[in-house]
Amino acid sequence: MKKKKKLTINREWCKGCGICVAFCPKGVLVLDKEGKACWAHPEKCKNCGLCELRCPDIAMELV
């Protein structure tokens, strides 16, 4: 069984474009009150990596 990865978001690099939110198939990510990406529902994450792949600011990383 694979160990589940954790998403890290560099809030300084995130410009709040919402691309990660749009591509997340499980609705794990949302934009918070500051307009930055937030891992709102980590229990739903399937570690597909689409957020990391699609982020134009390289602000996300699954570790």
N, C-alpha and C positions, 0 to 999 in steps of 0.2 A: 504494500500500500504506500502510495506516495505521500510525503509530508506536505501539508498545505502551506503554501507560500503566503507571505504577508505583503500587502501593497504599501509602499512608502511614497508619499507625495511631497515633493519639494515645493512648498507654498510660495517661496520667493520666485521660482521659475514659472509657476502656473499663472497664466493670464486670464483664466476663466472662460475660455472659448466654448466649453461644453461638448467638445468632440468626444471625449472619453465617456461622458454621460450618455450621449446618443448611441455610441457603439456598444455599451455594456449590455449583453443579452439578458442579464438577470436583474438589472435595475439596482446594482450595488452602489453606484456613484451618484451623487447629487452635487449641485452647487450650493454652498453655504451662504449665509447672510453677507459675507464679504465678496461673494462671486467667485470663490475658489473651489476646486474639486475637493470633495470630502468622501471618505469611505464610510457611507452611512449604514450599510447593511452587510458587514463582512461575513456573516453566516451564510449568505446567499452566493458568495463568490465561488466560482468554479475554476479559478486560476487559468482562464483561457488566454490571458495576456493581450486582449484586444485594446485595452486602455493604454497599456505601455506601448504597444505597437503604433497606435494612432495618435498619440500625444505629440503635437508639433513642437512643443517646448522641451521635450525630453524630461518632463517633470515627474514622471511616474516610473516606478521600478518594482517588480515582484521579486522579493528576496526570501 
